[in-house]
Amino acid sequence: MAHQWRGVIREYADRLPVTEATKVITLGEGGTPLVHAQKLSELTGSEVYLKVEGMNPTGSFKDRGMTMAMTAAVEAGAKAVVCASTGNTSASAAAYATAAGLKCAVLVPEGKISMGKLSQAIAHGATLLQVDGNFDNCLDIARKLGEAYPVFLVNSVNPARIQGQKTGAFEVVDSLGDAPDIHVLPVGNAGNISAYWKGYKEYSAPFETANGTLPAVSTKTPIMWGFQAAGAAPFVAGHPITEPDTIATAIRIGNPASWDTAVAARDESGGLIEAVTDDEILAAHRWLSAKEGVFVEPGSAAGVAGLIKKHAAGDVPSGKTIVITVTGHGLKDPQWALRTEDGSDVQPVKVPNDVVTVAAELGLEEN
Ligand SMILES: *Cc1c(COP(=O)(O)O)cnc(C)c1O
């Protein structure tokens, strides 16, 4: 009988902080495709794969962490959860809170939240407050609410989130048979780069569980390459940015919560965290949809933009295996696909209800 994917907690239960008594809150997240990127592979001479996280239940990798965070919230007896969000965390928290039967409050920054993400939070019944401030201000308030009020914080400062998100690395190794040479991903609040590094490290060494020691699964760990948007690149600057600015709203973060673990991921792996401009991000966004057949939101394209930029600088080795996490679905933020390179919007060509005219418009000649 075909195996039905059971969500990341049940698939990787022996490597997550859960027990047999744990009531698992899941929407079937994880098990996302690792797509061979043909054109990026041709470009670089390496085998490039895309971990397509837009295929998660709410359309981003946030669901991997949210299944753990919501399971922990229920285990702790919480009645309500809170999060700060640039959009995808709120969409995920709202959906998983619904599955858990919990109330959900989300704090989003003024302006610049995509319609797709906002509508998800509303559809799932979250109480949504738009704070007169940026993401970092929202996270500050959410943390304080979690400390002093009866609500459970489900941002990635909650270690359960990182535990869930590390399963992305497990799946990559399980698909490829070993760790890749380089793992590339966008960096915003820096939870995901921290989580992947944790996952890769755990899979490359014997792992202690309650029921004994699991053997190493991979023979190595990858070099981690993180990419930030140039207007929101605190790791590149070496200090927090007070007014982060980029069209890639998912990574528009000036004061990353997972600072130390992201720096450790970069340095322990011999990797880097660099910046890409909004134009480079949009070019990579177009590359993914037009050349690879994978539709992502702009922030998700930062890793691909980084790889293309490093390749142009002669810094991408050939003959290697490279995985890029593309973090969220293109339908979250669809207006970017309708924008042409000169900034105007694509308009559909209007034609009469007539096959001959349609064929002529398509440049077809009759057989
Ligand atoms: C959250 C998010 C990111 C950034 O991940 P961090 O863990 O905050 O670094 C990137 N892309 C998308 C689509 C996201 O939702």
The ligand as an SDF file (V2000), in Angstrom:
LIG
                    3D

 15 15  0  0  0  0  0  0  0  0999 V2000
    9.7320   33.3750    7.2770 C   0  0  0  0  0  0  0  0  0  0  0  0
   10.1460   33.3880    5.8850 C   0  0  0  0  0  0  0  0  0  0  0  0
   11.4870   33.5830    5.4940 C   0  0  0  0  0  0  0  0  0  0  0  0
   12.5720   33.8790    6.4720 C   0  0  0  0  0  0  0  0  0  0  0  0
   12.8670   32.8090    7.3340 O   0  0  0  0  0  0  0  0  0  0  0  0
   13.6060   33.0900    8.7020 P   0  0  0  0  0  0  0  0  0  0  0  0
   13.5300   31.8290    9.4360 O   0  0  0  0  0  0  0  0  0  0  0  0
   12.8590   34.2070    9.3590 O   0  0  0  0  0  0  0  0  0  0  0  0
   14.9950   33.5020    8.3460 O   0  0  0  0  0  0  0  0  0  0  0  0
   11.7990   33.5050    4.1580 C   0  0  0  0  0  0  0  0  0  0  0  0
   10.8530   33.2790    3.2250 N   0  0  0  0  0  0  0  0  0  0  0  0
    9.5680   33.0970    3.5610 C   0  0  0  0  0  0  0  0  0  0  0  0
    8.5810   32.8460    2.4730 C   0  0  0  0  0  0  0  0  0  0  0  0
    9.1640   33.1390    4.8830 C   0  0  0  0  0  0  0  0  0  0  0  0
    7.8800   32.9630    5.1820 O   0  0  0  0  0  0  0  0  0  0  0  0
  1  2  1  0
  2  3  1  0
  2 14  2  0
  3  4  1  0
  3 10  2  0
  4  5  1  0
  5  6  1  0
  6  7  2  0
  6  8  1  0
  6  9  1  0
 10 11  1  0
 11 12  2  0
 12 13  1  0
 12 14  1  0
 14 15  1  0
M  END
$$$$
